[in-house]
């Protein structure tokens, strides 16, 4: 499992917020929901995304923007339009003018919201409510706002999500969550591939014949009792060559990377109530729960149990 796989296989979307917004100019929505990751794409019409710093980005159907880090931004028909709606955590929506709730007033049906049902712009928005530890490593490598243009990628997922978003039935929420995961992976893979010089070191290193193989071994089998010597033997080079090449391309030694990867996986796994600490320890390469706890507290300053409690309180 690599970092992109981790977004799907670990901290997957769980009851993600997904909404079709129907708007007519002039319109402007201030987003202050603190979501760790949000996808925005017009189905009809257009939209501008205005970050607090940097240039505004214009989106047309087929374009996709990804906002990360929980920062505040504005989505509008024009960068100069003053916000009339503010979205807060928990998807609480209020009028910017008088603070009244718009959740019921603007309800237009299943996962559909807006002033009028016949507005010129139909905007699809999907937000992850909480990032897991593995995805934090991935999201930390992304800018606060990125865009992928329709000519840069080809995927039926947006149309499929748009089609499924206004339907309801058994398993519908789970279906939308999985579709959203797939969409995010497709968009980020395209974005990283387009900007290899700006991609994180671990992503660029995946293409190296030696370090890429070593990374995949560590990522796919964190429970294995790896040493630099064992890893070097698997990839067919000396310990010295692997250590130097790995550090140059990834930015840290192999065993330091492995420790971070194991603890990131553990941080996500301990939040699953059906897994004991002993089970988590074995899955990520620690012989005992005590060994995992010691490493976890040394690196993160809190115990796995405290981390689980904090995550439960935040969910």
C-alpha positions as CSV (number, residue, x, y, z in Angstrom):
1,X,0.0,0.0,0.0
2,X,1.5,3.4,-1.0
3,X,0.3,6.8,0.2
4,X,-2.3,7.1,-2.4
5,X,-3.6,3.7,-1.6
6,X,-3.7,4.7,2.0
7,X,-6.3,7.3,1.3
8,X,-8.6,4.5,0.2
9,X,-7.5,1.6,2.3
10,X,-7.2,3.5,5.6
11,X,-8.9,6.8,6.2
12,X,-11.7,6.3,3.7
13,X,-14.7,8.6,3.4
14,X,-17.2,7.7,6.0
15,X,-20.6,9.4,5.5
16,X,-18.9,12.1,3.5
17,X,-20.9,15.3,3.0
18,X,-22.1,15.5,-0.6
19,X,-24.3,18.3,-2.0
20,X,-25.6,19.6,-5.3
21,X,-25.9,23.4,-5.0
22,X,-28.1,25.3,-7.6
23,X,-27.3,29.0,-7.8
24,X,-28.1,32.0,-9.9
25,X,-25.8,35.0,-10.3
26,X,-24.9,36.9,-8.3
27,X,-24.0,34.3,-5.7
28,X,-21.1,33.7,-3.3
29,X,-20.6,31.1,-0.6
30,X,-18.0,31.5,2.1
31,X,-16.6,28.1,3.2
32,X,-15.5,27.9,6.9
33,X,-16.4,24.2,7.5
34,X,-12.8,23.2,8.5
35,X,-13.0,20.1,6.3
36,X,-9.6,18.4,5.7
37,X,-10.4,17.8,2.0
38,X,-13.2,19.1,-0.2
39,X,-13.8,18.5,-3.9
40,X,-15.6,21.1,-6.0
41,X,-16.7,20.8,-9.6
42,X,-19.4,22.5,-11.7
43,X,-21.9,20.3,-13.4
44,X,-23.5,23.2,-15.3
45,X,-22.4,26.8,-15.5
46,X,-19.2,28.0,-13.9
47,X,-17.7,28.9,-10.5
48,X,-14.7,30.8,-9.1
49,X,-12.8,29.6,-6.1
50,X,-11.1,32.4,-4.2
51,X,-8.5,31.4,-1.7
52,X,-7.3,33.7,1.1
53,X,-3.9,33.9,-0.6
54,X,-3.1,33.5,-4.3
55,X,-5.1,33.8,-7.5
56,X,-8.7,32.9,-7.9
57,X,-9.4,29.8,-10.0
58,X,-12.3,29.7,-12.6
59,X,-13.9,26.3,-13.0
60,X,-16.1,25.0,-15.8
61,X,-17.8,21.6,-16.2
62,X,-15.1,18.9,-16.2
63,X,-12.7,21.0,-14.1
64,X,-12.1,19.9,-10.5
65,X,-10.7,21.8,-7.6
66,X,-9.5,20.2,-4.3
67,X,-9.2,22.3,-1.2
68,X,-7.2,20.9,1.7
69,X,-6.2,21.7,5.2
70,X,-9.4,23.1,6.6
71,X,-8.6,26.7,5.4
72,X,-11.4,29.2,4.6
73,X,-12.2,30.1,1.0
74,X,-15.0,31.4,-1.2
75,X,-16.9,29.9,-4.1
76,X,-18.7,32.4,-6.2
77,X,-20.0,33.4,-9.6
78,X,-17.3,36.1,-9.7
79,X,-14.3,36.8,-7.4
80,X,-15.7,40.2,-6.5
81,X,-19.1,39.0,-5.4
82,X,-19.6,39.5,-1.7
83,X,-20.5,36.3,0.2
84,X,-24.2,35.9,1.0
85,X,-23.9,32.5,2.6
86,X,-21.5,31.1,5.2
87,X,-20.9,27.4,5.7
88,X,-19.6,26.4,9.2
89,X,-18.4,23.1,10.7
90,X,-21.1,20.4,10.7
91,X,-22.4,21.9,7.4
92,X,-24.4,24.6,9.2
93,X,-25.3,27.2,6.6
94,X,-26.4,30.7,7.5
95,X,-27.2,34.0,5.7
96,X,-24.2,36.3,5.8
97,X,-26.6,39.2,6.2
98,X,-28.5,38.3,9.3
99,X,-27.2,34.9,10.4
100,X,-30.5,33.0,9.9
101,X,-30.2,29.3,9.1
102,X,-30.6,28.4,5.4
103,X,-30.5,24.6,5.8
104,X,-34.2,24.1,5.6
105,X,-35.1,27.3,3.7
106,X,-32.9,26.4,0.7
107,X,-33.6,22.6,0.8
108,X,-34.4,21.5,-2.8
109,X,-34.6,17.7,-2.2
110,X,-32.2,14.8,-1.8
111,X,-28.7,16.2,-1.4
112,X,-29.8,19.3,-3.3
113,X,-29.7,22.9,-2.0
114,X,-30.0,26.4,-3.4
115,X,-32.1,29.5,-3.9
116,X,-34.0,28.2,-6.9
117,X,-34.3,24.8,-8.7
118,X,-33.7,26.4,-12.1
119,X,-30.4,28.2,-11.3
120,X,-27.7,28.7,-14.0
121,X,-25.0,27.0,-12.0
122,X,-25.1,23.5,-10.6
123,X,-22.2,22.8,-8.3
124,X,-21.2,19.5,-6.9
125,X,-19.4,19.6,-3.5
126,X,-18.1,16.7,-1.6
127,X,-16.2,17.0,1.8
128,X,-14.4,14.5,4.0
129,X,-15.4,15.1,7.5
130,X,-12.2,13.9,9.2
131,X,-8.8,12.9,7.9
132,X,-7.0,9.8,9.2
133,X,-3.3,9.7,10.0
134,X,-2.2,8.2,6.7
135,X,-4.1,10.8,4.7
136,X,-2.5,13.5,6.8
137,X,0.9,12.5,5.4
138,X,-0.6,12.7,1.9
139,X,-2.5,16.0,2.4
140,X,0.5,17.7,4.0
141,X,2.1,17.4,0.5
142,X,-0.7,19.2,-1.2
143,X,-1.3,22.9,-1.7
144,X,-4.2,24.5,0.0
145,X,-6.0,24.6,-3.3
146,X,-5.3,22.7,-6.6
147,X,-7.2,22.3,-9.8
148,X,-7.2,19.7,-12.6
149,X,-8.6,20.9,-15.9
150,X,-11.0,18.8,-18.0
151,X,-8.5,18.4,-20.8
152,X,-5.9,16.9,-18.4
153,X,-7.9,13.9,-17.3
154,X,-10.7,11.7,-18.5
155,X,-13.0,9.9,-15.9
156,X,-16.7,9.1,-15.7
157,X,-16.7,9.4,-11.9
158,X,-18.0,13.0,-11.8
159,X,-21.0,12.1,-13.9
160,X,-21.6,9.0,-11.9
161,X,-21.5,10.8,-8.6
162,X,-23.8,13.6,-9.9
163,X,-26.2,10.9,-11.1
164,X,-26.1,9.0,-7.8
165,X,-26.2,12.1,-5.5
166,X,-29.9,12.8,-6.0
167,X,-30.9,9.2,-5.4
168,X,-31.5,7.4,-2.1
169,X,-31.9,3.8,-1.1
170,X,-30.1,0.9,0.7
171,X,-26.3,1.3,0.6
172,X,-26.5,4.7,-1.2
173,X,-24.3,6.5,1.3
174,X,-21.6,3.8,1.2
175,X,-21.7,3.9,-2.6
176,X,-21.2,7.7,-2.7
177,X,-18.3,7.4,-0.2
178,X,-16.5,4.9,-2.4
179,X,-17.1,6.9,-5.5
180,X,-15.7,9.9,-3.8
181,X,-12.6,8.0,-2.7
182,X,-12.1,6.9,-6.3
183,X,-12.5,10.4,-7.6
184,X,-10.0,11.9,-5.2
185,X,-7.4,9.3,-6.0
186,X,-7.9,9.9,-9.8
187,X,-7.6,13.6,-9.4
188,X,-4.5,13.5,-7.1
189,X,-2.8,10.9,-9.3
190,X,-3.3,13.2,-12.3
191,X,-2.1,16.2,-10.4
192,X,1.0,14.5,-9.1
193,X,1.8,13.1,-12.5
194,X,1.5,16.5,-14.1
195,X,3.8,18.2,-11.5
196,X,6.4,15.7,-10.7
197,X,8.9,18.4,-9.8
198,X,6.5,19.7,-7.1
199,X,5.3,16.3,-6.0
200,X,6.5,15.1,-2.5
201,X,9.8,13.2,-2.3
202,X,8.1,9.9,-1.5
203,X,6.0,10.2,-4.7
204,X,8.9,11.0,-7.0
205,X,10.9,8.2,-5.4
206,X,8.3,5.6,-6.4
207,X,9.8,5.8,-9.9
208,X,13.3,5.0,-8.9
209,X,14.2,1.3,-9.6
210,X,15.9,0.8,-6.3
211,X,14.2,3.2,-3.9
212,X,10.8,2.7,-5.5
213,X,11.0,-1.1,-4.9
214,X,12.2,-0.5,-1.3
215,X,9.3,1.9,-0.6
216,X,6.7,-0.6,-2.0
217,X,8.2,-3.4,0.2
218,X,7.9,-1.2,3.3
219,X,4.5,0.1,2.5
220,X,3.0,-3.3,1.6
221,X,4.5,-5.2,4.5
222,X,5.1,-2.9,7.5
223,X,4.6,-5.9,9.8
224,X,7.8,-7.6,8.4
225,X,10.9,-7.3,10.7
226,X,12.8,-5.1,8.3
227,X,16.4,-4.1,8.6
228,X,18.5,-2.1,6.2
229,X,20.4,-5.2,5.3
230,X,17.3,-7.3,4.6
231,X,15.8,-4.5,2.5
232,X,19.0,-4.0,0.6
233,X,19.1,-7.7,-0.2
234,X,15.6,-7.6,-1.5
235,X,16.3,-4.7,-3.9
236,X,19.7,-6.1,-5.0
237,X,22.1,-3.4,-3.8
238,X,24.5,-2.9,-0.8
239,X,23.3,-1.5,2.5
240,X,25.4,1.6,1.9
241,X,24.0,2.3,-1.6
242,X,20.4,1.8,-0.4
243,X,20.8,4.0,2.7
244,X,22.4,6.8,0.7
245,X,20.0,6.6,-2.3
246,X,16.9,6.3,0.0
247,X,17.9,9.3,2.1
248,X,18.7,11.4,-1.0
249,X,15.4,10.7,-2.7
250,X,13.0,10.4,0.2
251,X,14.6,12.8,2.7
252,X,15.1,10.3,5.5
253,X,16.7,6.9,6.1
254,X,14.8,3.7,5.4
255,X,14.1,2.8,9.0
256,X,13.0,6.3,9.9
257,X,10.6,6.2,7.1
258,X,9.3,2.8,8.2
259,X,8.8,4.0,11.7
260,X,6.7,7.0,10.5
261,X,4.7,4.7,8.2
262,X,4.0,2.2,10.9
263,X,2.9,4.8,13.4
264,X,0.7,6.5,10.8
265,X,-1.0,3.2,10.1
266,X,-1.3,2.5,13.8
267,X,-2.8,5.9,14.5
268,X,-5.6,5.2,12.1
269,X,-6.1,1.6,13.1
270,X,-6.4,2.3,16.9
271,X,-9.4,4.5,16.1
272,X,-11.3,1.3,15.0
273,X,-13.1,0.2,18.2
274,X,-13.0,-3.5,17.2
275,X,-9.2,-3.7,17.1
276,X,-7.2,-4.3,20.3
277,X,-3.9,-2.6,20.7
278,X,-2.2,-6.0,20.5
279,X,-3.8,-6.6,17.1
280,X,-2.8,-3.2,15.9
281,X,0.8,-3.7,17.1
282,X,1.1,-7.0,15.2
283,X,-0.4,-5.5,12.0
284,X,2.2,-2.7,11.9
285,X,5.3,-4.6,12.9
286,X,5.6,-4.3,16.7
287,X,6.0,-7.4,18.8
288,X,3.8,-6.2,21.6
289,X,1.3,-3.5,22.5
290,X,3.9,-2.2,25.0
291,X,6.5,-1.7,22.2
292,X,3.9,0.1,20.0
293,X,2.8,2.3,22.9
294,X,6.4,3.3,23.7
295,X,7.2,4.2,20.1
296,X,3.9,6.0,19.7
297,X,4.3,8.1,22.8
298,X,8.0,8.8,22.0
299,X,7.1,10.1,18.5
300,X,3.7,11.7,19.1
301,X,3.8,12.7,22.7
302,X,0.6,10.8,23.7
303,X,-0.3,7.1,24.1
304,X,-2.4,5.2,21.5
305,X,-5.3,5.1,24.0
306,X,-5.2,8.9,24.4
307,X,-5.1,9.2,20.6
308,X,-8.1,7.0,20.3
309,X,-10.0,9.1,22.9
310,X,-9.2,12.3,21.1
311,X,-10.3,10.9,17.7
312,X,-13.5,9.6,19.2
313,X,-14.2,13.0,20.8
314,X,-13.6,14.8,17.5
315,X,-15.8,12.5,15.4
